[in-house]
């Protein structure tokens, strides 16, 4: 985790690369709703036009496996070094990364149970600062935004179960 945090906070990366927390959110979305991205496509989305050595690439996919294991255990995937009360930047970046994964495979996300998915992704979307102007009133209401932020861990777990539980359970 420290290796990734150092790499993604280095001055060597261009602005097109994801931030560490953004990458974590993106990987979480890929675990929740697996799409058809190859490892190379995942790296391309995360790193943009930057190169990474094999140890960084391995650490990214190890992190993805750790996220999957946490969700399999019914836990929200946390990060080492994360404070108990994440700041707004952390939450905005994480949520933005998660929603990037959703938007990449919108058809998979909203194909079978669109109402449930829309309800469960709304708190994440609201915290991502990617909302359209017509529903921007959510982001202007600090109390509502705080309530939504608190729901994100449960929403992510519920989304994971929605997509990864055997039918009929």
Number of C-alpha atoms within 10 A of each C-alpha: 15 10 11 18 14 11 16 21 12 11 9 10 18 13 12 12 18 20 23 21 23 25 30 25 26 27 26 29 27 23 20 25 19 17 17 11 13 9 12 10 12 19 20 14 18 23 21 16 14 14 13 13 7 9 10 16 17 12 15 22 15 13 20 21 15 16 25 21 15 15 20 14 11 15 15 19 20 14 13 8 9 11 10 7 8 9 10 13 13 17 21 22 23 25 30 24 26 27 24 23 25 22 12 13 18 13 12 17 23 14 10 12 12 13 11 13 18 13 12 19 20 17 24 28 22 23 24 24 15 16 15 9 9 7 10 13 14 17 18 10 10 11 11 14 18 14 11 18 21 11 15 21 16 14 21 24 20 18 21 21 17 18 18 14 10 8 7 4 6
